[in-house]
Every structure is written in C-alpha cells, then in structure tokens.
C-alpha cells in the first residue's frame, strides 16, 4: 500500500479592491507579476472593465479591472500596485496574455488540502469558490477567480482579436 501523499499547489494570494479582498490564483496561470504601468486607452467604445493596454515583452496586453468584473468596490489606498499578467488559457492563439491590477504585492503560498479550512461554492459571478486558508499569519479568506468567465468577457471585445489596436 502506498503512503498517502499530500498534493501541493503553488499559488498566489493577490490583494484586490484596495486590499479588502484576495484572489487565490494557481501560479501555473500567472506569467509574471510586474511593476504597475498605467494602461493606455487604445481602443474606443470598450466596456468599463477594460482599462486599456500595456506593453509587456513586446506585446500589447489588455488590462481588466477585476473589481468592475466582480462588481466589487474599488478602494485604492496602496501605492504598491502591481500588474498580474495571466496566460490566456482558452484564447491563447489570439490573446496569449491579459492582465489585472493587484492592489499590493501578491504573496506566494504552497497550498494543500490540510490548509483549507472551509470550501464553499462562490455565489458571485466571476468567482468559482471561496476558501478559508490557515496560514502562518492566521486564518485568511480568498476567492478563486473564474478565468474562463474573464476570458469569455474578453472574447466579446472583437477589437482585441482583430488586432486593430493602434500604437
């Protein structure tokens, strides 16, 4: 009989909404966390949640407002904003990356089921699950972002795929 092994998943706890809430994102979908750059509004007539584009590694990357997508209040008191660049999982051939703004520096954690103290279905569009985590600093709550939902919103902006972005 094989001994039971605990599976660990490397994740980032990403503060959003001015640090009022956190997203739990598997590190495998994160391309990079970089210093904040102001997105340039290069596309006209786009949804409010599409903040604009940033240049990252020679590519134009759309930046979304997670707070607007998740209908959360935006209370920004931090000056340590970061851009979290995610891999495009469902639209990778047309939109290989997209980004959102973290309200502070994300924390890397190694997550296993023994650190999950509560696991509930997310009741909000754009979130998959809400979790309660036992960490070194105490108990924290986080939500798992539904990247499929975010990418479905991005697919509804044809200008992103038509490459009609000026710059």
C-alpha positions as CSV (number, residue, x, y, z in Angstrom):
1,X,0.0,0.0,0.0
2,X,1.4,3.4,-1.0
3,X,1.6,6.1,1.7
4,X,-0.9,8.9,1.2
5,X,0.8,12.0,-0.2
6,X,-0.3,15.5,0.2
7,X,-0.5,17.3,-3.1
8,X,0.8,20.9,-3.0
9,X,-0.2,23.6,-5.5
10,X,1.8,26.7,-5.8
11,X,-0.5,29.7,-5.7
12,X,-0.5,33.5,-5.3
13,X,-2.7,35.3,-2.9
14,X,-3.4,38.5,-4.8
15,X,-4.9,41.5,-2.9
16,X,-7.6,43.4,-4.9
17,X,-10.1,46.1,-4.1
18,X,-7.6,48.1,-2.1
19,X,-6.7,45.0,-0.1
20,X,-10.3,44.4,1.0
21,X,-10.3,41.0,-0.6
22,X,-7.9,38.4,-2.0
23,X,-7.9,36.2,-5.1
24,X,-6.2,32.8,-4.9
25,X,-4.6,32.1,-8.3
26,X,-2.6,29.0,-9.2
27,X,0.9,30.0,-10.2
28,X,0.7,28.0,-13.3
29,X,-1.7,30.5,-14.9
30,X,0.5,33.5,-13.9
31,X,3.0,34.6,-16.5
32,X,4.5,37.3,-14.3
33,X,3.9,39.9,-11.6
34,X,5.4,43.2,-12.7
35,X,5.5,46.8,-11.6
36,X,2.4,48.8,-12.3
37,X,2.2,50.7,-15.6
38,X,-0.8,52.9,-16.4
39,X,-2.8,51.2,-19.1
40,X,-3.2,53.3,-22.3
41,X,-6.8,53.5,-23.7
42,X,-6.0,52.5,-27.2
43,X,-9.4,51.0,-28.1
44,X,-12.5,53.2,-28.2
45,X,-16.1,52.1,-27.2
46,X,-15.0,49.3,-24.9
47,X,-16.6,48.1,-21.7
48,X,-15.7,49.9,-18.4
49,X,-13.9,46.9,-17.1
50,X,-11.3,47.0,-20.0
51,X,-8.9,49.6,-18.7
52,X,-6.6,49.7,-21.7
53,X,-3.4,48.1,-22.9
54,X,0.1,47.9,-21.6
55,X,3.2,46.8,-23.5
56,X,4.8,43.8,-21.9
57,X,7.7,41.9,-23.5
58,X,7.0,43.5,-26.9
59,X,3.3,42.6,-26.9
60,X,0.1,44.7,-26.2
61,X,-1.6,43.1,-23.3
62,X,-5.2,44.1,-22.3
63,X,-5.7,45.1,-18.7
64,X,-9.0,44.4,-17.0
65,X,-10.5,45.8,-13.8
66,X,-11.2,42.8,-11.7
67,X,-13.2,45.0,-9.3
68,X,-15.5,46.0,-12.1
69,X,-15.8,42.5,-13.5
70,X,-16.6,41.1,-10.0
71,X,-18.7,44.2,-9.1
72,X,-16.6,44.9,-6.0
73,X,-15.9,48.4,-4.6
74,X,-12.6,49.9,-5.7
75,X,-10.9,51.4,-2.7
76,X,-7.3,52.0,-3.5
77,X,-5.1,53.2,-0.7
78,X,-1.9,51.5,-1.6
79,X,0.9,52.8,-3.7
80,X,2.3,49.3,-4.3
81,X,0.1,48.3,-7.2
82,X,1.3,45.5,-9.4
83,X,0.2,44.1,-12.8
84,X,-0.6,40.4,-12.7
85,X,-0.1,39.0,-16.2
86,X,-2.1,35.8,-16.8
87,X,-1.8,33.3,-19.6
88,X,-4.8,33.2,-21.9
89,X,-6.0,29.7,-21.4
90,X,-9.0,29.5,-23.7
91,X,-8.0,32.1,-26.3
92,X,-4.2,31.6,-26.3
93,X,-3.8,31.6,-30.0
94,X,-5.5,35.0,-30.3
95,X,-4.9,36.6,-26.9
96,X,-2.0,34.8,-25.2
97,X,-1.9,37.2,-22.2
98,X,-4.1,39.5,-20.3
99,X,-3.6,41.4,-17.0
100,X,-5.3,42.8,-14.0
101,X,-4.2,45.2,-11.2
102,X,-3.3,43.9,-7.8
103,X,-3.7,46.5,-5.1
104,X,-0.5,45.4,-3.4
105,X,2.3,42.8,-3.7
106,X,0.9,39.2,-4.0
107,X,2.1,36.5,-1.6
108,X,3.3,33.1,-2.8
109,X,1.9,30.1,-0.9
110,X,2.1,26.4,-1.3
111,X,-1.4,25.1,-0.8
112,X,-2.5,21.7,0.2
113,X,-5.9,20.4,1.4
114,X,-4.7,20.4,5.0
115,X,-4.5,24.2,4.9
116,X,-8.1,24.6,3.5
117,X,-10.4,25.1,6.5
118,X,-13.6,25.9,4.6
119,X,-14.6,25.4,0.9
120,X,-17.8,26.9,-0.4
121,X,-19.3,27.5,-3.8
122,X,-18.7,31.0,-5.0
123,X,-22.0,32.8,-5.1
124,X,-20.8,35.7,-7.2
125,X,-20.3,35.7,-11.0
126,X,-16.7,35.5,-11.9
127,X,-15.6,33.5,-8.8
128,X,-15.5,29.7,-8.6
129,X,-15.1,29.1,-4.9
130,X,-14.5,30.9,-1.7
131,X,-11.9,29.3,0.6
132,X,-10.6,29.9,4.1
133,X,-6.9,29.2,4.5
134,X,-4.8,28.5,7.6
135,X,-1.6,30.4,7.0
136,X,1.4,31.3,9.1
137,X,-0.1,34.6,10.0
138,X,-3.5,33.3,10.9
139,X,-6.7,32.5,9.0
140,X,-7.3,34.3,5.7
141,X,-10.2,34.1,3.2
142,X,-9.8,34.2,-0.5
143,X,-11.8,33.7,-3.7
144,X,-10.7,31.6,-6.6
145,X,-11.0,33.6,-9.8
146,X,-13.0,32.1,-12.7
147,X,-10.6,32.7,-15.5
148,X,-13.0,31.1,-18.0
149,X,-15.5,33.8,-17.2
150,X,-13.0,36.6,-17.5
151,X,-11.8,35.3,-20.9
152,X,-15.4,34.9,-22.1
153,X,-15.8,38.7,-21.5
154,X,-12.5,39.4,-23.3
155,X,-13.8,37.3,-26.3
156,X,-16.8,39.7,-26.5
157,X,-14.4,42.6,-27.4
158,X,-13.7,41.9,-31.1
159,X,-11.2,44.7,-31.4
160,X,-8.8,42.6,-29.3
161,X,-8.8,39.8,-31.8
162,X,-8.9,42.0,-34.9
163,X,-5.5,43.4,-33.9
164,X,-7.0,46.9,-34.8
165,X,-5.2,48.4,-31.8
166,X,-3.3,51.5,-32.6
167,X,0.0,52.2,-31.0
